[in-house]
Amino acid sequence: DDPKIQGRYFDSVIPKDLVDFGMIPEFVGRFPVIVSTKGLDLENLVDILTEPKNSIMKQYRRLFAIDDVKFHVTQCGLDEIAKEAFSRGTGARGLRSITDQVLMETQYVVPSQKDVHTIYLDASAVRGERKPVLLKDPEMTVEKYEELMSQGKIEVDGATIVSIDDEETEYEVA
């Protein structure tokens, strides 16, 4: 299960090992080079979320910027997304689906709420303990919100949890 130990075993693979595994010799003989890849650890997964030019977090920042909304994800939120992908065994490909699942409702709620200026995503939201937080009050900054939360405040004025309110939605019946 340890990616580093597994990587060391894969580094020493020879064509005979692939044949013993079940690949046909004619197929293995066409490989000019056999290369192994190393498994990703949590730090690598967090880097994949944030570092590339078109990273998932940068894509979400651009998506929410269309509505003039900032997107803030905490380091513990990034770590939690990476832990979830690692525990599922999905690696880097799982990062997108986990992030999409966490922010699905938020993507639909934010455009209809003009008073939202920041979306706050932390580990609690990633774990599903609550939804992401919308900061609405112009005086409420991310730093101020984090300070109030560290003091043990459960509800903070100027910040609300993402929620689709069915009562306000009007549907046309054809």
N, C-alpha and C positions, 0 to 999 in steps of 0.2 A: 504493500500500500504506500510505502514511502517513495515519492517520485525520484529522489536522489539515488536510492539503492536500485530501483527499477531502471533508471537511466544507465547505471554502471553495467547492468546485465545486458541491456540493449546495445551498448557500445561494443561489446565483444561478440555480437552475432556474426556468424559466417554463413555462406550460402547453404551449407549442409543443414544448419539449424532451421532454415526456412523450409527446406524439403521435409525435414522431420516434423515440422509443424503442420504440413499438409499441402504446401504449394507444389505444383508439378515442376520437375527439374527443367523442362523446356522453358517455362515461364521465368524461373529464377535465373537461368542462364542468360536471359536478355537484360538483366540489371547490370549496367556498367559499374555502378557504385552502390553500395548498401550503406545508408546513413540512418542513424537513430536520432530521435528528438528527445529532449528532456521534458519531463512534466513541469507544468507551471505551479509555482507556489503562490501563496496569498499576495506577497509583495508584487509579483509579476502581474497578477490579475488586477490589482489596484492600478498599476502603471498602465495597463491596457485600457482601463476605464478613463484615464485622465491624460495620458501623454501624447498619443498620436494626434496628427493634425486634424483628423476627422473622428476623434474619440466619441464615445457614447455621451459622456457628460458635456462635451462641447456641442454636440448635436442638440441636446436638450436645452442648453443655454440659448442657442440660436432659435430653437422652436418657440420658447417662451418669450424671447426678446421681440418676436413679431407682435406680441400684445403689450410690449413695454413692461415686461415682468422679468425680474432677476431670478435666477435659479441658484440656490445655495445648497450644496450638499456637504455635510460634515465629514471629517476624516473617519469617524466611527461609522457613518453611513456607507462610505466607500468600502471600509473593511468588512462590513456586514454583507454587502452585495458580493464581495469576493469570497467570503466564507460560505455563503449559500451556493455559489457556483462550484466551489471546491468540494463541498459536501455532496452535492448532486453528481459530481464527477463529470460535469459538462464543460469544464474549463472555460476558455475565453468565449466560446459560442454561447454559453449559458448566461453571460453577463447581460446581453441585450434582452433576453426574454425576462429575466428577473427584474431589470430596471423598467421595462415596459409594463410589467404586471403591477409594480409598485406605483407607477405614475399614470396608469391608464385613466382613472377617474379625473385626476388633476388636469390632464390634457383637455378634457371636455368641459370642466368647470371654469377654468381660468378665463377663457375668452368672454364669457358672459358676465364676469364680475370685474367691472372697470376700476374698482378701488383697490385691487390687489397689486402690490408693488414687488413682493418677493415670495418665492416658494422655498420653504425650508424642509429639507429632507435629512433625517438622521436615522440612527440604527433602529429606534423604536418603530419608525414607519416601515423600514425595510423588513423587519421581523413580523410585521402585521399587527403589532400591538395597538397601533392607531394609524390614521391616514397622514399624509404629509400636511404640513401647516402652511396656511396662507397668511402672510403678514399684510395687513390692510392699513393700519394707522400710519400716516406719514412719519410720525415720531418714533415708531417701532422699528428699530434696526435689528439686524441679526445679532449683533453683540448684546444689545439690550434684552432681546428675547432669551438668549442663552444665559445671561446673568439672572433673569427672573426664574428661568427653569432650574438653574443650579440652586436657587434659594428654596426650591420645593413648591413653587406655584404650579397648580394643576391647570387653572384657566388664566389666561393672560388677556387683558383688554388690548384690542388691536390685532389679535391673532386668532384665527379660526381653523378648525380642522376641515379638510376637503370633504365636501358632502354634496351629493346630488339630491336636491330637494324636489321630490315628485309633485308636491302640492303647488309649486309655483309654475310648473311646466304645463303649458296648454297644448293639447293635442287636437288636431282637426280630424273630425270623423267624416269620412266620405260616404 
